[in-house]
């Protein structure tokens, strides 16, 4: 699989280089994408996204800790906000970065909508609190409808820890962060002209004026920060994917589905060409690549939402442990739909209220214990139709 992914990147790089020799912006300098995401000023790299790598590393430890029943709410809250020195390294504990401040915090969606931003942050706070107050005390109790506890997958598989409605909070939080943190910051913040062109960014980029004490212009750095939310734990020059538990992992999963093969190359090539366009000061090409990234990264979330609903449907009635695990992942990806971005618009594929309606359908009554295959199919159909793929393509 790694060989296949690598070969796709090589082919994609060649295709991008060839296509970018064509006219790609009337009156503007032509742009040729480099073979890899490598940019220099003089002999020094101009690529920097260490803050995104740090948040991914924090997220890895945070989602792992949510499954540790010895943790207190204060400890988990401390990891979410990076207060109290609860990470494993001094580098993380002493970092000025944290996860919560960048959750539902994009310029385009939330700078003028603190009500929704605060409500979304509160959702995460509530899930953390409920994991500690509902699930941890019942760690050794068998889960049944209306009672939190443990439930093992059929055939001696993994044991899952769920709330009274069958939801694994750790899966909900993990997958919801893919939208609320990674996708929102990438699609609706760092790739947005409201951030790329803010203040004197365009004039400084045109003049080649670097940020104080840095080797990059501010516009170059903003684009790199978007790149970092997908590749921050990976090798930027030869991405292997599946390098973290967030977007990298699920881009790998979607790339591995023959119905969507090639999506990894499309995203990587768009990041390269967009960054090269900033160097060439061709903002038409830059913004075209941003739209490609928005469409494709949003598609990852849509595909996996449908995939997990369909996988969960298959286990209902026979293997509740497996079914609830899949549906919990589906819950998180559905939550993430509100942070997607329809290309050419300023709106997500599904609004916050539409997402809340889906979740209400899943969680009504005893939640996953009661949910029907008809409900799972109806939600899958709605999501697939909006993204223009089929349930069959995404669900297998």
C-alpha positions as CSV (number, residue, x, y, z in Angstrom):
1,X,0.0,0.0,0.0
2,X,2.9,2.4,0.8
3,X,4.4,1.7,-2.6
4,X,1.0,2.5,-4.2
5,X,0.7,5.7,-2.3
6,X,4.2,6.8,-3.1
7,X,3.8,6.0,-6.8
8,X,0.5,8.1,-6.9
9,X,2.4,11.0,-5.4
10,X,5.1,10.8,-8.0
11,X,2.6,10.5,-10.9
12,X,0.6,13.4,-9.4
13,X,3.6,15.6,-9.2
14,X,4.4,15.0,-12.8
15,X,0.9,15.7,-13.9
16,X,0.7,18.8,-11.8
17,X,4.0,20.1,-13.2
18,X,2.8,19.5,-16.8
19,X,-0.6,21.0,-16.3
20,X,0.8,24.1,-14.6
21,X,2.8,24.9,-17.7
22,X,-0.5,25.9,-19.2
23,X,-2.1,29.3,-18.8
24,X,-3.2,29.3,-15.2
25,X,-4.1,32.9,-14.5
26,X,-4.4,35.6,-17.2
27,X,-1.9,38.4,-16.7
28,X,-0.3,36.6,-13.8
29,X,2.9,34.7,-13.5
30,X,2.7,31.0,-14.4
31,X,3.2,28.6,-11.6
32,X,4.9,25.2,-11.6
33,X,4.5,23.0,-8.6
34,X,7.7,21.4,-7.2
35,X,7.9,17.7,-6.9
36,X,7.6,17.9,-3.1
37,X,6.4,20.4,-0.5
38,X,9.8,22.1,-0.3
39,X,10.3,25.8,-0.5
40,X,13.4,27.8,0.2
41,X,14.6,31.4,0.4
42,X,18.3,31.4,-0.4
43,X,19.4,28.0,1.0
44,X,17.0,28.1,4.0
45,X,13.6,26.5,4.1
46,X,10.6,28.8,4.4
47,X,8.2,26.0,5.4
48,X,7.1,26.1,9.1
49,X,4.1,24.5,10.8
50,X,5.5,23.5,14.2
51,X,2.4,24.8,16.0
52,X,0.2,22.3,14.1
53,X,2.5,19.4,14.8
54,X,2.4,20.3,18.5
55,X,-1.4,20.4,18.6
56,X,-1.6,17.0,16.8
57,X,0.8,15.6,19.4
58,X,-1.3,17.0,22.2
59,X,-4.5,15.6,20.5
60,X,-2.9,12.1,20.3
61,X,-2.2,12.1,24.1
62,X,-5.5,13.7,24.9
63,X,-7.7,11.1,23.0
64,X,-5.6,8.3,24.5
65,X,-6.1,9.6,28.0
66,X,-9.9,9.7,27.6
67,X,-9.8,5.9,27.6
68,X,-7.8,5.8,30.9
69,X,-10.3,5.3,33.7
70,X,-7.8,6.5,36.3
71,X,-7.9,10.0,34.9
72,X,-9.9,12.8,36.6
73,X,-12.0,15.4,34.9
74,X,-9.4,18.0,36.0
75,X,-6.6,16.1,34.3
76,X,-8.6,15.6,31.0
77,X,-9.7,19.3,31.0
78,X,-6.1,20.2,31.7
79,X,-5.0,18.3,28.6
80,X,-7.7,20.0,26.5
81,X,-6.6,23.4,27.7
82,X,-2.9,22.7,28.3
83,X,-3.0,23.7,31.9
84,X,-1.7,21.7,34.9
85,X,1.2,19.9,33.2
86,X,-0.7,16.7,32.3
87,X,1.2,15.9,29.1
88,X,4.1,13.4,29.1
89,X,6.7,15.9,28.0
90,X,7.9,19.3,29.2
91,X,7.9,20.5,25.5
92,X,4.1,20.0,25.4
93,X,3.4,21.2,28.9
94,X,5.5,24.4,28.4
95,X,4.1,25.1,25.0
96,X,1.9,28.2,24.5
97,X,-0.4,26.0,22.3
98,X,-3.5,24.2,23.3
99,X,-6.3,22.3,21.7
100,X,-9.4,24.1,23.1
101,X,-8.5,27.6,22.0
102,X,-8.4,26.4,18.3
103,X,-11.6,24.4,18.5
104,X,-14.4,26.0,16.5
105,X,-12.2,29.1,16.1
106,X,-11.9,29.8,12.4
107,X,-12.0,33.3,11.0
108,X,-14.7,32.6,8.4
109,X,-17.1,30.6,10.6
110,X,-16.7,31.8,14.1
111,X,-15.0,35.2,14.4
112,X,-18.5,36.8,14.3
113,X,-20.3,33.9,15.9
114,X,-19.2,33.4,19.4
115,X,-22.5,31.8,20.3
116,X,-21.9,28.7,18.2
117,X,-18.2,28.7,19.0
118,X,-18.9,28.6,22.7
119,X,-21.6,26.0,22.3
120,X,-19.2,23.7,20.4
121,X,-16.5,24.1,22.9
122,X,-19.1,23.3,25.6
123,X,-20.0,20.1,23.8
124,X,-16.4,18.9,24.2
125,X,-16.4,20.0,27.8
126,X,-19.6,18.0,28.4
127,X,-18.3,14.9,26.7
128,X,-15.2,15.0,28.9
129,X,-17.2,15.4,32.1
130,X,-19.6,12.7,31.1
131,X,-16.8,10.2,30.4
132,X,-15.6,10.7,33.9
133,X,-19.0,10.8,35.7
134,X,-20.9,8.2,33.7
135,X,-18.5,5.8,32.1
136,X,-15.5,5.6,34.4
137,X,-17.6,4.6,37.5
138,X,-19.1,1.7,35.4
139,X,-15.8,0.4,34.0
140,X,-16.5,-3.1,35.2
141,X,-20.3,-3.1,34.7
142,X,-21.9,-4.8,31.7
143,X,-23.6,-2.1,29.5
144,X,-27.3,-2.5,28.8
145,X,-29.8,-0.1,27.4
146,X,-30.0,2.8,29.9
147,X,-26.8,1.8,31.8
148,X,-23.3,2.8,30.9
149,X,-20.5,0.2,31.0
150,X,-18.4,-2.2,29.0
151,X,-19.4,-4.2,26.0
152,X,-17.2,-6.7,24.2
153,X,-17.1,-7.2,20.4
154,X,-18.2,-10.7,19.2
155,X,-15.6,-13.4,18.9
156,X,-13.5,-12.2,21.9
157,X,-12.9,-8.8,20.2
158,X,-12.1,-5.5,21.8
159,X,-14.0,-4.3,24.9
160,X,-15.7,-0.9,24.3
161,X,-16.8,1.5,27.1
162,X,-20.0,3.3,26.4
163,X,-22.6,5.6,28.0
164,X,-26.2,4.6,28.7
165,X,-27.0,5.2,25.0
166,X,-24.2,3.1,23.6
167,X,-21.9,6.1,22.7
168,X,-18.1,5.9,23.2
169,X,-17.2,9.4,24.2
170,X,-13.6,8.9,23.3
171,X,-14.5,8.1,19.7
172,X,-17.0,11.0,19.5
173,X,-14.3,13.4,20.8
174,X,-11.6,12.0,18.5
175,X,-13.6,12.2,15.3
176,X,-15.3,15.5,16.2
177,X,-11.9,17.1,16.7
178,X,-11.1,16.2,13.0
179,X,-13.7,18.7,12.0
180,X,-13.8,21.2,14.9
181,X,-10.0,21.6,15.1
182,X,-8.2,20.3,12.0
183,X,-10.7,20.9,9.1
184,X,-12.0,24.1,10.6
185,X,-8.6,25.6,11.0
186,X,-7.4,24.4,7.6
187,X,-10.4,25.1,5.4
188,X,-12.1,28.1,7.1
189,X,-9.1,29.9,8.6
190,X,-5.7,29.4,7.1
191,X,-6.8,28.9,3.5
192,X,-9.2,31.8,3.6
193,X,-8.3,35.1,1.9
194,X,-9.5,36.7,5.2
195,X,-6.4,35.2,6.8
196,X,-4.0,34.9,3.9
197,X,-4.6,38.5,2.8
198,X,-5.2,40.0,6.2
199,X,-3.6,43.4,6.9
200,X,-0.5,44.0,4.9
201,X,0.0,40.3,4.0
202,X,-0.5,40.6,0.3
203,X,1.6,43.8,0.0
204,X,4.4,42.2,2.0
205,X,4.2,39.0,0.0
206,X,4.4,41.0,-3.2
207,X,7.4,42.8,-2.0
208,X,9.1,39.7,-0.6
209,X,9.0,41.1,2.9
210,X,9.5,38.4,5.5
211,X,7.9,38.3,8.9
212,X,10.1,39.7,11.7
213,X,12.8,37.3,12.6
214,X,11.6,34.7,10.1
215,X,12.6,33.4,6.6
216,X,9.0,33.3,5.4
217,X,6.4,35.9,4.5
218,X,3.3,35.8,6.7
219,X,1.2,34.6,3.7
220,X,3.5,31.7,3.1
221,X,3.4,30.8,6.8
222,X,-0.5,30.8,6.9
223,X,-0.6,28.4,4.0
224,X,2.0,26.2,5.7
225,X,-0.2,26.2,8.9
226,X,-3.1,24.8,6.8
227,X,-0.7,22.1,5.4
228,X,0.4,21.2,9.0
229,X,-3.0,20.2,10.2
230,X,-2.9,17.3,7.7
231,X,0.9,16.5,7.4
232,X,2.2,17.8,10.7
233,X,3.0,14.3,12.0
234,X,4.1,13.0,8.6
235,X,7.0,13.5,6.2
236,X,6.1,16.6,4.2
237,X,8.4,15.5,1.3
238,X,7.1,11.9,1.0
239,X,3.8,11.6,3.0
240,X,3.1,8.1,4.1
241,X,-0.3,9.0,5.6
242,X,-1.9,7.3,8.7
243,X,0.7,9.3,10.7
244,X,-1.8,10.4,13.4
245,X,-5.3,9.6,14.6
246,X,-6.9,12.6,12.9
247,X,-7.0,13.7,9.2
248,X,-3.9,11.8,8.2
249,X,-5.4,8.5,9.2
250,X,-8.7,9.0,7.5
251,X,-7.2,10.4,4.3
252,X,-5.3,7.1,4.3
253,X,-8.5,5.2,4.7
254,X,-10.4,7.0,2.0
255,X,-7.4,6.7,-0.4
256,X,-7.5,3.0,0.3
257,X,-11.1,2.8,-1.0
258,X,-10.9,2.2,-4.8
259,X,-13.9,4.5,-5.3
260,X,-11.9,7.4,-4.0
261,X,-8.3,6.4,-4.9
262,X,-6.3,9.4,-6.0
263,X,-7.7,11.8,-3.4
264,X,-4.4,11.9,-1.5
265,X,-2.5,13.0,-4.6
266,X,-5.1,15.6,-5.4
267,X,-4.8,17.2,-1.9
268,X,-1.0,17.1,-1.8
269,X,-0.7,18.5,-5.3
270,X,-3.1,21.3,-4.5
271,X,-1.1,22.2,-1.4
272,X,2.1,22.3,-3.4
273,X,0.7,24.3,-6.3
274,X,-1.0,26.8,-4.0
275,X,2.2,27.3,-2.0
276,X,4.2,27.8,-5.3
277,X,1.5,30.3,-6.4
278,X,2.1,32.4,-3.3
279,X,5.9,32.4,-4.1
280,X,4.9,33.5,-7.7
281,X,2.4,36.0,-6.3
282,X,-0.3,34.4,-8.4
283,X,-3.3,34.6,-6.1
284,X,-5.8,33.3,-8.7
285,X,-4.0,29.9,-8.7
286,X,-3.6,30.0,-5.0
287,X,-7.3,30.4,-4.4
288,X,-8.1,27.7,-7.0
289,X,-6.0,25.2,-5.0
290,X,-7.7,26.3,-1.8
291,X,-11.0,25.4,-3.3
292,X,-9.7,21.9,-4.3
293,X,-8.4,21.3,-0.8
294,X,-11.7,22.4,0.7
295,X,-13.7,20.0,-1.5
296,X,-11.5,17.0,-1.0
297,X,-10.8,17.4,2.8
298,X,-14.6,17.9,3.3
299,X,-15.1,14.7,1.3
300,X,-13.0,12.7,3.7
301,X,-15.4,13.6,6.5
302,X,-18.5,12.9,4.4
303,X,-17.2,9.5,3.2
304,X,-16.2,8.3,6.7
305,X,-19.5,9.5,8.2
306,X,-21.4,7.3,5.7
307,X,-18.9,4.4,6.0
308,X,-19.3,4.1,9.8
309,X,-23.1,4.3,9.7
310,X,-23.2,1.5,7.2
311,X,-20.6,-0.6,9.1
312,X,-22.6,0.0,12.3
313,X,-25.8,-1.1,10.6
314,X,-24.3,-4.4,9.7
315,X,-23.6,-5.2,13.4
316,X,-26.9,-4.2,14.9
317,X,-28.7,-7.1,16.5
318,X,-25.7,-9.5,16.4
319,X,-22.6,-7.7,17.6
320,X,-23.5,-4.6,19.6
321,X,-19.9,-4.0,20.7
322,X,-18.7,-3.6,17.1
323,X,-21.8,-1.8,16.0
324,X,-21.6,0.8,18.8
325,X,-17.9,1.4,18.1
326,X,-18.6,2.1,14.4
327,X,-21.7,4.2,15.2
328,X,-19.6,6.2,17.8
329,X,-17.1,7.0,15.1
330,X,-19.9,7.9,12.7
331,X,-21.3,10.2,15.4
332,X,-18.0,12.1,15.5
333,X,-17.7,12.4,11.7
334,X,-21.4,13.6,11.5
335,X,-20.5,16.2,14.2
336,X,-17.6,17.2,12.0
337,X,-19.8,17.9,8.9
338,X,-20.6,21.4,10.2
339,X,-16.9,22.4,9.7
340,X,-16.7,21.3,6.1
341,X,-16.7,23.8,3.3
342,X,-18.5,23.7,0.0
343,X,-16.1,25.0,-2.7
344,X,-17.0,28.4,-4.0
345,X,-19.1,29.2,-1.0
346,X,-18.8,30.3,2.6
347,X,-21.0,27.5,3.9
348,X,-20.5,23.9,5.2
349,X,-22.0,20.9,3.4
350,X,-24.3,20.6,6.5
351,X,-25.2,23.4,8.9
352,X,-25.0,23.1,12.7
353,X,-28.7,22.7,12.9
354,X,-28.7,19.9,10.3
355,X,-26.0,18.1,12.2
356,X,-27.9,18.5,15.5
357,X,-30.9,16.9,13.8
358,X,-28.9,13.9,12.7
359,X,-27.5,13.4,16.1
360,X,-30.9,13.8,17.7
361,X,-32.2,11.0,15.5
362,X,-29.3,8.7,16.5
363,X,-29.6,9.5,20.2
364,X,-33.3,9.5,20.7
365,X,-34.7,7.1,23.3
366,X,-31.9,4.6,24.3
367,X,-29.7,5.8,21.4
368,X,-27.7,3.2,19.6
369,X,-29.6,0.4,21.5
370,X,-32.8,1.5,19.7
371,X,-31.6,3.0,16.4
372,X,-33.0,1.4,13.3
373,X,-31.4,0.4,10.1
374,X,-33.9,2.7,8.3
375,X,-32.6,5.7,10.3
376,X,-29.0,4.8,9.5
377,X,-29.8,4.5,5.8
378,X,-31.8,7.7,5.7
379,X,-28.9,9.7,7.2
380,X,-26.4,8.0,4.9
381,X,-28.6,8.9,1.9
382,X,-28.8,12.5,2.9
383,X,-25.0,12.8,3.4
384,X,-24.1,11.0,0.2
385,X,-26.5,13.0,-1.9
386,X,-25.1,16.3,-0.6
387,X,-21.5,15.2,-1.5
388,X,-22.5,13.6,-4.8
389,X,-21.1,10.1,-4.0
390,X,-23.2,7.1,-3.4
391,X,-23.8,5.2,-0.1
392,X,-22.5,2.1,-1.8
393,X,-19.2,3.8,-2.8
394,X,-18.6,5.2,0.8
395,X,-20.1,2.3,2.8
396,X,-17.8,-0.5,1.7
